[in-house]
Amino acid sequence: MNVQEQQTIRKLLSRIERQTKSKNADNISRTNA
């Protein structure tokens, strides 16, 4: 695997992680409300 592929995968993973975190935050705030 070359460097560019690794960077692309890392970007995708961090984007997915961010989306997951924001979804979880949404769910938590809805549950508490």
C-alpha distance matrix in Angstrom:
0.0 3.8 6.8 8.4 6.4 7.0 10.5 11.2 10.7 12.8 15.3 15.8 16.3 18.8 20.6 21.0 22.2 24.7 26.0 26.5 28.3 30.6 31.4 32.3 34.5 36.2 37.0 38.3 40.6 41.9 42.7 44.5 46.5
3.8 0.0 3.8 5.6 5.5 6.5 8.9 10.3 11.0 12.6 14.6 15.8 16.8 18.7 20.4 21.5 22.7 24.7 26.3 27.3 28.8 30.8 32.0 33.1 34.9 36.7 37.8 39.1 41.1 42.6 43.6 45.3 47.0
6.8 3.8 0.0 3.8 5.5 5.1 6.2 8.7 9.9 10.5 12.4 14.4 15.3 16.5 18.4 20.1 20.9 22.5 24.5 25.7 26.9 28.8 30.4 31.5 32.9 34.8 36.2 37.3 39.1 40.8 42.0 43.4 45.1
8.4 5.6 3.8 0.0 3.8 5.4 5.1 6.2 8.6 9.8 10.6 12.4 14.3 15.4 16.6 18.5 19.9 21.2 22.8 24.4 25.8 27.3 28.8 30.3 31.7 33.3 34.9 36.3 37.8 39.3 40.8 42.3 43.7
6.4 5.5 5.5 3.8 0.0 3.8 5.4 5.1 6.2 8.6 9.9 10.6 12.3 14.3 15.4 16.6 18.2 20.0 21.3 22.5 24.3 26.0 27.1 28.5 30.3 31.8 33.1 34.6 36.4 37.7 39.0 40.7 42.3
7.0 6.5 5.1 5.4 3.8 0.0 3.8 5.5 5.2 6.1 8.6 10.0 10.5 12.3 14.2 15.4 16.3 18.3 20.1 21.0 22.4 24.4 25.7 26.8 28.5 30.3 31.5 32.7 34.6 36.2 37.3 38.8 40.6
10.5 8.9 6.2 5.1 5.4 3.8 0.0 3.8 5.5 5.0 6.2 8.7 9.9 10.6 12.3 14.3 15.2 16.5 18.5 19.9 21.0 22.7 24.4 25.7 27.0 28.7 30.4 31.5 33.1 34.8 36.2 37.5 39.1
11.2 10.3 8.7 6.2 5.1 5.5 3.8 0.0 3.8 5.4 5.1 6.3 8.6 10.0 10.7 12.4 14.2 15.5 16.7 18.4 20.1 21.4 22.7 24.4 26.0 27.3 28.9 30.4 32.0 33.3 34.9 36.5 37.8
10.7 11.0 9.9 8.6 6.2 5.2 5.5 3.8 0.0 3.8 5.4 5.1 6.1 8.6 9.9 10.6 12.1 14.2 15.4 16.4 18.2 20.1 21.1 22.4 24.3 25.8 27.0 28.5 30.4 31.7 32.9 34.6 36.2
12.8 12.6 10.5 9.8 8.6 6.1 5.0 5.4 3.8 0.0 3.8 5.5 5.1 6.2 8.6 9.9 10.4 12.2 14.3 15.2 16.4 18.4 19.9 20.9 22.5 24.4 25.7 26.8 28.6 30.3 31.5 32.9 34.6
15.3 14.6 12.4 10.6 9.9 8.6 6.2 5.1 5.4 3.8 0.0 3.8 5.5 5.3 6.2 8.7 9.8 10.6 12.4 14.3 15.4 16.7 18.4 20.0 21.2 22.7 24.5 25.8 27.2 28.8 30.4 31.8 33.1
15.8 15.8 14.4 12.4 10.6 10.0 8.7 6.3 5.1 5.5 3.8 0.0 3.8 5.5 5.1 6.2 8.5 9.9 10.7 12.3 14.2 15.6 16.6 18.3 20.1 21.2 22.7 24.4 26.0 27.2 28.7 30.5 31.8
16.3 16.8 15.3 14.3 12.3 10.5 9.9 8.6 6.1 5.1 5.5 3.8 0.0 3.8 5.4 5.1 6.0 8.6 9.9 10.5 12.2 14.3 15.3 16.4 18.3 20.0 21.0 22.4 24.4 25.8 26.9 28.6 30.3
18.8 18.7 16.5 15.4 14.3 12.3 10.6 10.0 8.6 6.2 5.3 5.5 3.8 0.0 3.8 5.5 4.9 6.1 8.6 9.8 10.4 12.3 14.2 15.2 16.4 18.4 19.9 20.9 22.5 24.4 25.7 26.9 28.5
20.6 20.4 18.4 16.6 15.4 14.2 12.3 10.7 9.9 8.6 6.2 5.1 5.4 3.8 0.0 3.8 5.4 5.1 6.3 8.6 9.9 10.8 12.4 14.3 15.5 16.7 18.5 20.1 21.3 22.8 24.5 26.0 27.2
21.0 21.5 20.1 18.5 16.6 15.4 14.3 12.4 10.6 9.9 8.7 6.2 5.1 5.5 3.8 0.0 3.8 5.4 5.1 6.1 8.6 10.0 10.5 12.2 14.2 15.3 16.5 18.3 20.1 21.2 22.5 24.4 25.8
22.2 22.7 20.9 19.9 18.2 16.3 15.2 14.2 12.1 10.4 9.8 8.5 6.0 4.9 5.4 3.8 0.0 3.8 5.5 5.1 6.2 8.7 9.9 10.5 12.3 14.3 15.4 16.4 18.4 20.0 21.1 22.6 24.4
24.7 24.7 22.5 21.2 20.0 18.3 16.5 15.5 14.2 12.2 10.6 9.9 8.6 6.1 5.1 5.4 3.8 0.0 3.8 5.4 5.1 6.3 8.6 9.9 10.6 12.4 14.3 15.4 16.6 18.5 20.1 21.2 22.6
26.0 26.3 24.5 22.8 21.3 20.1 18.5 16.7 15.4 14.3 12.4 10.7 9.9 8.6 6.3 5.1 5.5 3.8 0.0 3.8 5.5 5.2 6.2 8.6 9.9 10.6 12.4 14.3 15.5 16.6 18.4 20.1 21.2
26.5 27.3 25.7 24.4 22.5 21.0 19.9 18.4 16.4 15.2 14.3 12.3 10.5 9.8 8.6 6.1 5.1 5.4 3.8 0.0 3.8 5.5 5.1 6.1 8.6 9.8 10.6 12.3 14.3 15.4 16.5 18.4 20.0
28.3 28.8 26.9 25.8 24.3 22.4 21.0 20.1 18.2 16.4 15.4 14.2 12.2 10.4 9.9 8.6 6.2 5.1 5.5 3.8 0.0 3.8 5.4 5.1 6.2 8.6 9.9 10.5 12.3 14.2 15.3 16.5 18.3
30.6 30.8 28.8 27.3 26.0 24.4 22.7 21.4 20.1 18.4 16.7 15.6 14.3 12.3 10.8 10.0 8.7 6.3 5.2 5.5 3.8 0.0 3.8 5.4 5.0 6.2 8.7 9.9 10.6 12.3 14.2 15.4 16.4
31.4 32.0 30.4 28.8 27.1 25.7 24.4 22.7 21.1 19.9 18.4 16.6 15.3 14.2 12.4 10.5 9.9 8.6 6.2 5.1 5.4 3.8 0.0 3.8 5.4 5.0 6.3 8.7 10.0 10.6 12.4 14.4 15.5
32.3 33.1 31.5 30.3 28.5 26.8 25.7 24.4 22.4 20.9 20.0 18.3 16.4 15.2 14.3 12.2 10.5 9.9 8.6 6.1 5.1 5.4 3.8 0.0 3.8 5.3 5.1 6.1 8.6 9.9 10.5 12.3 14.2
34.5 34.9 32.9 31.7 30.3 28.5 27.0 26.0 24.3 22.5 21.2 20.1 18.3 16.4 15.5 14.2 12.3 10.6 9.9 8.6 6.2 5.0 5.4 3.8 0.0 3.8 5.5 5.1 6.2 8.6 9.9 10.6 12.2
36.2 36.7 34.8 33.3 31.8 30.3 28.7 27.3 25.8 24.4 22.7 21.2 20.0 18.4 16.7 15.3 14.3 12.4 10.6 9.8 8.6 6.2 5.0 5.3 3.8 0.0 3.8 5.5 5.3 6.2 8.6 10.1 10.6
37.0 37.8 36.2 34.9 33.1 31.5 30.4 28.9 27.0 25.7 24.5 22.7 21.0 19.9 18.5 16.5 15.4 14.3 12.4 10.6 9.9 8.7 6.3 5.1 5.5 3.8 0.0 3.8 5.6 5.1 6.1 8.7 10.0
38.3 39.1 37.3 36.3 34.6 32.7 31.5 30.4 28.5 26.8 25.8 24.4 22.4 20.9 20.1 18.3 16.4 15.4 14.3 12.3 10.5 9.9 8.7 6.1 5.1 5.5 3.8 0.0 3.8 5.4 5.1 6.2 8.6
40.6 41.1 39.1 37.8 36.4 34.6 33.1 32.0 30.4 28.6 27.2 26.0 24.4 22.5 21.3 20.1 18.4 16.6 15.5 14.3 12.3 10.6 10.0 8.6 6.2 5.3 5.6 3.8 0.0 3.8 5.4 5.1 6.0
41.9 42.6 40.8 39.3 37.7 36.2 34.8 33.3 31.7 30.3 28.8 27.2 25.8 24.4 22.8 21.2 20.0 18.5 16.6 15.4 14.2 12.3 10.6 9.9 8.6 6.2 5.1 5.4 3.8 0.0 3.8 5.5 5.2
42.7 43.6 42.0 40.8 39.0 37.3 36.2 34.9 32.9 31.5 30.4 28.7 26.9 25.7 24.5 22.5 21.1 20.1 18.4 16.5 15.3 14.2 12.4 10.5 9.9 8.6 6.1 5.1 5.4 3.8 0.0 3.8 5.6
44.5 45.3 43.4 42.3 40.7 38.8 37.5 36.5 34.6 32.9 31.8 30.5 28.6 26.9 26.0 24.4 22.6 21.2 20.1 18.4 16.5 15.4 14.4 12.3 10.6 10.1 8.7 6.2 5.1 5.5 3.8 0.0 3.8
46.5 47.0 45.1 43.7 42.3 40.6 39.1 37.8 36.2 34.6 33.1 31.8 30.3 28.5 27.2 25.8 24.4 22.6 21.2 20.0 18.3 16.4 15.5 14.2 12.2 10.6 10.0 8.6 6.0 5.2 5.6 3.8 0.0
